[in-house]
Amino acid sequence: MTKETRAILIDITKCIGCQQCSAACKTAHNQPGDPEPTLAAAAFTAVEPRGEKFVRRMCLHCEDPACASVCPVGGIKKTAQGAVRYDGSKCIGCRYCMIACPYSVPKYQWTKLAPYVTKCDMCAEKVLGGGQPACVEACPTGASTFGTREALLLEARKRIVENPGVYVNRIYGENELGGTSVLYISDVAFEKLGFIEPPAQQPLPTLSAAALAEVPTVVAIGGSVLAGLYWITERRKQVALVEAAQREPKERS
Amino acid sequence: MPNIKSFLTPWRIITGLIFTAGAVATYMRFVLGWHAATNLSDGQPWGIWVGVSTLCGVGLSAGGFAIAAAVYLLGMERYRPISRAAVVIAFLGYTTVCAGYAWELGLPWNFWHPIFMWNRASVLFEVVWCIMLYTTVLALEFSPALIEKLPWQKMRQTLLTWQHRVLIGLVLIGVLLSSLHQSFLGGLFIIFKGKVYPLWYSQYQTTQFYLSALPAGLAMVIIAMYLSMRSLNAKLDPKLLGELSRVITPLLVIFGLFRFVDLLRQHAGEYLFMARPETFYFWLEIALFIVVPLVLFNMKRVNATPIGLYWASAVTVMGFIAHRVNVSITSLERATGTHYVPKWSELAVTIMLISAAVIAFRLAVLHLKIFPRTEARNAWLVNEAAAAD
């Protein structure tokens, strides 16, 4: 994480479910149709009603994303500015990223004959040009704000402290699975709003990394053992040959 | 004159139906699209083309490296008569897996991307590379069967000499590559922590996949040997089947112990008897893959006859498939809230690919030196040719 890592802070207490964000997102990404109830191949953000609350779903732009780690062709990358971006020109369509994402964010264009994975790119081009993501720009209540991750963490902490008894004392995304670049604060417990409890203390890619780290050991030890076994086998054959040759004259006599 | 009735044997009719269905399914997949051809969805993006075609195709080919290691590295000469067959089975298995990606990948024309676009952090990247390299190794291990057919004696000699020189190296590399990717197929699921049902999650899924592939791969060799002896007049000592099966028992015990100790270690014990569909699928897997095979392989009445060993092996393979389907499909359904049942067209493609591999194996046994064969089949062929005149 660098200083300029950008992030989005979503304050669930301020969201009124007006759908401006999802509409703006669709316009920004040239996707047809009305806002959709859940994330879909052509809906990178969706506002889900949860009881009396509205929860805006989108890619959380993990600091150490599982999707990027599993992609066999390196088609998904965490950029220095914070966004986790998908490069369709590399994609082979294995769909490993879709299952690996702990938040089940990436979707697939099942209806197309040349389908790509789709997900939020935090309006990376716009942000590079100095702008804000379309969803944040469209938010009329300030439920979504954009800035550096560092500043937004401070802001979130400030809101929690300055409004005692309002917020749950947790910034979802601060540390979850290594942290994310989309942060949530809420006045209702996160598990009641459909947020997953992180299945691990550390970022998920560290789990595969631990398994992959065994490769050199397996190759070195396995190779030596196999070569050793082969040597023993050959040696036995030679000994057997020599012994047979020694036995032969005796048997003749 | 050959008449239509003698041409249309039941097996030929079934094969024809399989390939017709496969062709229709292929049309649906490539022309009508994913929704028409599959029941895959955002919740269940991997179906049986991954769970069966890839995971089982690779696993059931494990006999190739196991037998090659036994014969060439451990000097177990008694298995030499079947070493070539084991390599052919593995080679065809891997070729089928690779061919299957034409259907499975969303953008199959980009299949070559992993060769140039690397991501060393991806378990799938390692698997893809190992499979590419190992398929090449298998082709080289299998090459003498083809080289022998060359009409030019000198070239034949030179090539065979070269092949012989590198053979041990090939076998050794093959064992290493196999050990890596057989394990890493299980490693694919480690990062799904939190999504995988506890009965199938393990940080040692790598070890589990390796330990399960060995008995299943050997069972597959027994099946292929039995069928070759019965239908293709392979001249093999039936005792070999029994010897192989005696290796399967300890392998299954080791896998079973590892599986249960691992479950208890991860505190998944409470899930063993919950009233949930997963529990049923779990015990079905355990019964088919561990309990029933262990009983059958150790029953005198079963293990004394080739047909008994054949059926015991068939159950083992079924159980193995149940295990892999559970790991890749059943285990994810609760977390993703999706219920996936393959569409007929998904099954049709998988069955077509398996049939193609079986036909290729049959042709290899008939036309190349894979097994020593008796004359009976030749005599039968002569009779048929005479009848045709």
Interface residues (C-beta under 8 A of the other chain):
Chain A: A40 A41 A66 S69 V70 C71 P72 V73 G74 G75 K90 C91 I92 G93 C94 R95 Y96 M98 I99 A100 P102 S104 K107 Y108 W110 T111 K112 L113 A114 P115 Y116 I196 P198 P199 A200 L204 P205 L207 S208 A209 A210 A211 L212 E214 V215 V218 V219 G222 G223 L226 A227 L229 Y230 T233 E234 R236 K237
Chain B: F30 V31 G33 W34 H35 L40 S41 D42 G43 P45 W46 A69 Y72 L73 L74 G75 L105 G106 L107 P108 N110 F111 H113 P114 M117 W118 N119 R120 A121 S122 V123 L124 F125 E126 V128 I168 L172 V175 L176 S179 L180 S183 F184 G187 L188 I190 I191 F192 K193 G194 K195 Q203 T206 L332 T336
